Amino acid sequence: MQETPKLSLNAVRVFECAARLGGMLAAAEELGVTPGAVSHQIRALEERIGVSLFRRRNNSIALTDAGRQFQRDVTPALAMIERAAGALYRDRDAVVIRASVSLAVRWLIPALERFKAGAAEARIRLETTHYARVELGGRADIAISYLRRGEDGPGALLFKDVCRPMLAPALLERSRYVRRGDIGRVPALSATAGDWDWRLWAEQAGLGFDALKFSHVFDTDDAAIHAATAGLGMVLATSFMTAKEIAAGSLVHLPDAPAVATGELRLLSAGRASRLARQLADWLREEARRAA
């Protein structure tokens, strides 16, 4: 049985370039080599497979029938190799993170900026969702998922979601709120399905849920926090999501209102995570520890 010749991948790549561009000079310019090097690679390839791939006339070349067939066969194969190499490069220098919109805007994006300051080569892709419970999948390396109090799920603890009512100082003043029993004087802002978080808070605070008076409904925590800052009502939020507003004095804690653990954020890491993804996951855990 005749042995199939072993071909130089570089020679095949040079051939594809010359065939696509229609000339040795153009191929040399794209590949960053001399026209003589291109011609040498193609002649070596022709000798190896025993077939003429080009017809040469003075300073021009044209594909033979065999050359056209070879081009049709090798072009998709070379593209597949390029994609495979690109995937490996992405795995080394890029990280894909999934998180809820509010967490991304409120904590994750500022944290990633600080991470990039010490890892300039990192290329981070952030995928956001309106759902609090986030799953790994596809090409995600890291996911940050929310579990309500009492729920079970995968991942390592990142934050305890300890929430308390917060509102603008001006709203607190004009509401004439003094103590917990005055809760109905301050409009509450809704940002969860069925207000499950407010129901849990009211139970732990020793209040009936009916004591709360709701004014506006929002589809993200971030929007509700902005509304609270504007004086539209009080939001049930955690300190790491409102640190900037608390520091600036645009939000204050409602007096005599306890902090209640409503859930927790978990960090999920893919089993195939790259060195950079593992480094980022460790860094996020340390950031969370400092912010808690």
C-alpha positions as a printed Julia matrix, in Angstrom:
292×3 Matrix{Float64}:
   0.0    0.0     0.0
   1.37   3.39   -0.97
   2.05   5.61    2.04
   0.21   8.96    2.14
   2.78  11.77    2.03
   3.18  13.8     5.2
   2.63  17.44    4.36
   3.98  20.6     5.91
   1.09  22.55    7.4
   3.01  25.76    6.75
   3.35  24.86    3.07
  -0.39  24.18    2.83
  -1.07  27.54    4.45
   1.24  29.29    1.98
  -0.5   27.54   -0.92
  -3.95  28.57    0.32
  -2.83  32.18    0.64
  -1.34  32.27   -2.88
  -4.42  30.57   -4.34
  -6.8   32.95   -2.57
  -4.86  36.09   -3.51
  -3.92  34.92   -7.0
  -0.19  35.56   -6.8
   3.1   34.84   -5.07
   3.85  38.51   -4.35
   0.49  39.16   -2.73
   0.86  36.01   -0.62
   4.36  37.08    0.44
   3.04  40.48    1.57
   0.22  38.94    3.63
   2.49  36.34    5.22
   5.4   38.72    5.82
   7.96  36.66    3.87
   9.78  36.98    0.53
   8.2   35.88   -2.78
  11.06  33.39   -3.1
  10.09  31.77    0.19
   6.47  31.45   -1.02
   7.59  29.88   -4.31
   9.91  27.47   -2.49
   7.15  26.28   -0.13
   4.69  25.7    -2.96
   7.23  23.8    -5.11
   8.13  21.62   -2.12
   4.42  20.91   -1.58
   3.92  19.99   -5.25
   6.92  17.66   -5.15
   5.64  16.05   -1.97
   2.19  15.22   -3.37
   3.38  14.72   -6.96
   0.83  17.1    -8.5
   1.16  20.56  -10.1
  -1.05  23.01   -8.25
  -0.29  26.09  -10.38
   0.42  26.83  -14.02
   3.26  29.35  -14.19
   3.48  31.85  -17.02
   6.16  34.54  -16.85
   5.23  36.51  -13.69
   1.7   35.13  -13.29
   0.23  31.94  -11.88
  -3.11  30.16  -12.3
  -4.55  27.2   -10.46
  -4.66  23.86  -12.19
  -7.77  21.7   -11.87
  -5.99  19.77   -9.13
  -5.02  23.05   -7.48
  -8.63  24.25   -7.44
  -9.78  20.99   -5.88
  -7.01  21.12   -3.31
  -7.94  24.72   -2.43
 -11.59  23.74   -1.91
 -10.56  20.93    0.41
  -7.91  22.65    2.52
  -9.57  26.06    3.02
 -12.23  24.85    5.49
  -9.67  22.64    7.24
  -7.35  25.6     7.79
 -10.27  27.68    9.04
 -11.11  24.92   11.53
  -7.51  24.92   12.8
  -7.62  28.71   13.19
 -10.86  28.46   15.2
  -9.42  25.74   17.43
  -6.29  27.81   18.08
  -8.44  30.86   18.75
 -10.48  28.93   21.31
  -7.3   27.95   23.16
  -6.11  31.56   23.08
  -9.48  32.71   24.46
  -9.29  30.17   27.24
  -5.92  31.51   28.27
  -6.5   35.26   28.1
 -10.28  35.71   28.39
 -12.85  35.03   31.09
 -16.64  34.91   30.66
 -18.7   35.86   33.73
 -22.46  35.64   34.21
 -24.35  37.67   36.81
 -27.57  39.56   37.34
 -27.82  43.08   35.93
 -28.03  44.72   39.35
 -25.05  42.85   40.79
 -23.02  43.62   37.66
 -23.77  47.35   37.79
 -23.6   47.75   41.56
 -20.57  45.65   42.49
 -19.05  43.45   39.81
 -18.08  46.05   37.18
 -16.24  48.32   39.65
 -14.53  45.22   41.07
 -13.46  44.08   37.61
 -11.91  47.47   36.9
  -9.74  47.02   39.97
  -8.82  43.49   38.87
  -7.83  44.75   35.41
  -5.41  47.22   37.0
  -3.26  44.25   38.04
  -4.04  41.97   35.09
  -3.92  44.16   31.99
  -3.79  41.15   29.67
  -7.17  39.84   30.83
 -10.11  40.17   28.43
 -13.33  39.86   30.41
 -16.75  39.26   28.86
 -19.68  39.98   31.15
 -23.03  38.33   30.4
 -25.96  39.75   32.39
 -29.46  38.51   33.08
 -32.54  39.81   34.9
 -32.75  36.51   36.76
 -31.13  36.36   40.2
 -30.4   32.63   39.98
 -27.67  32.22   37.4
 -26.29  28.98   35.97
 -22.99  28.02   34.39
 -23.22  26.8    30.83
 -22.04  27.5    27.33
 -18.69  29.26   27.54
 -19.15  30.8    30.99
 -16.14  30.36   33.28
 -17.69  31.99   36.35
 -21.27  32.65   37.46
 -22.57  34.52   40.49
 -25.96  33.18   41.54
 -28.46  34.28   44.17
 -30.16  31.83   46.51
 -33.06  32.91   48.69
 -32.91  32.11   52.37
 -33.61  28.4    52.82
 -32.81  27.49   49.19
 -30.06  25.03   48.34
 -27.74  25.22   45.35
 -24.16  24.85   44.12
 -21.24  27.21   44.52
 -19.06  28.76   47.2
 -20.4   31.52   49.45
 -19.53  34.99   48.17
 -21.84  37.3    50.15
 -24.54  36.95   52.77
 -27.42  39.13   51.53
 -28.21  40.97   54.76
 -30.83  43.62   53.92
 -32.45  46.54   55.68
 -34.74  49.36   54.54
 -32.94  52.42   53.13
 -34.31  55.76   51.97
 -33.36  59.32   51.1
 -32.84  61.6    54.14
 -35.41  64.09   52.85
 -38.08  61.38   52.64
 -37.27  60.23   56.17
 -37.69  63.78   57.46
 -41.0   64.54   55.79
 -42.53  61.12   56.57
 -42.42  61.81   60.33
 -41.24  58.25   60.87
 -39.82  57.64   64.34
 -39.94  53.92   65.12
 -40.76  50.57   63.55
 -44.46  50.9    64.2
 -44.53  53.91   61.87
 -43.51  51.77   58.88
 -46.73  52.57   57.0
 -45.74  56.24   56.82
 -42.9   55.46   54.37
 -43.81  54.06   50.93
 -42.01  50.81   50.12
 -40.51  50.03   46.71
 -41.11  46.61   45.15
 -38.35  44.86   43.16
 -39.04  41.11   43.6
 -41.8   38.74   42.53
 -44.52  38.76   45.15
 -42.34  40.97   47.38
 -40.92  37.82   48.93
 -37.98  39.79   50.4
 -40.22  42.35   52.12
 -42.42  39.53   53.44
 -39.39  37.82   54.98
 -38.11  41.1    56.41
 -41.49  42.01   57.92
 -41.77  38.58   59.56
 -38.29  38.83   61.08
 -38.95  42.43   62.16
 -42.09  41.39   64.01
 -44.43  43.29   61.68
 -47.35  42.21   59.58
 -46.76  42.42   55.84
 -49.98  44.46   55.57
 -48.29  47.23   57.53
 -46.19  48.03   54.46
 -47.57  50.47   51.89
 -46.14  50.0    48.4
 -45.83  52.85   45.92
 -43.76  51.78   42.86
 -42.67  48.51   41.23
 -39.29  47.93   39.51
 -37.83  44.97   37.65
 -34.27  45.28   39.04
 -32.73  46.1    42.39
 -30.57  48.73   40.72
 -33.63  50.62   39.45
 -35.26  50.46   42.89
 -32.1   51.81   44.55
 -32.05  54.73   42.11
 -35.73  55.38   42.9
 -35.02  55.37   46.63
 -32.2   57.85   46.11
 -34.67  60.08   44.25
 -37.0   60.0    47.26
 -39.73  57.78   45.8
 -39.75  55.33   48.7
 -37.66  53.0    50.81
 -35.78  50.1    49.25
 -34.82  46.83   50.91
 -31.14  46.53   50.07
 -27.81  45.24   51.26
 -24.78  47.35   52.19
 -22.42  46.12   49.45
 -24.98  47.13   46.8
 -25.53  50.61   48.27
 -22.08  51.47   49.63
 -21.67  54.45   47.31
 -25.04  55.98   48.24
 -24.55  55.4    51.97
 -21.08  56.99   51.85
 -22.44  59.99   49.93
 -25.37  60.42   52.33
 -27.96  60.05   49.56
 -29.38  57.0    51.34
 -29.69  56.33   55.08
 -30.86  53.32   57.06
 -34.42  53.44   58.33
 -34.2   53.89   62.15
 -35.31  51.0    64.35
 -35.41  48.71   61.3
 -33.38  45.5    61.73
 -31.06  43.96   59.18
 -32.34  40.59   57.99
 -30.5   37.86   56.06
 -32.7   37.23   53.02
 -30.33  35.03   51.03
 -26.79  34.7    49.74
 -24.7   35.03   46.62
 -22.75  31.99   45.46
 -19.7   31.88   43.19
 -19.74  29.06   40.62
 -16.6   28.12   38.67
 -16.4   25.85   35.63
 -14.37  22.68   36.08
 -12.38  23.5    32.93
 -11.59  27.03   34.13
  -8.3   28.5    32.94
  -5.56  29.79   35.21
  -6.81  33.34   34.65
 -10.4   32.35   35.5
  -9.23  30.69   38.71
  -7.2   33.78   39.55
 -10.23  36.02   39.02
 -12.48  33.75   41.1
 -10.02  33.88   44.01
  -9.76  37.66   43.64
 -13.54  38.1    43.69
 -13.79  36.05   46.88
 -11.2   38.32   48.49
 -13.04  41.45   47.27
 -16.27  40.09   48.74
 -14.56  39.39   52.06
 -13.33  42.99   52.24
 -16.72  44.42   51.25
 -18.73  42.33   53.71
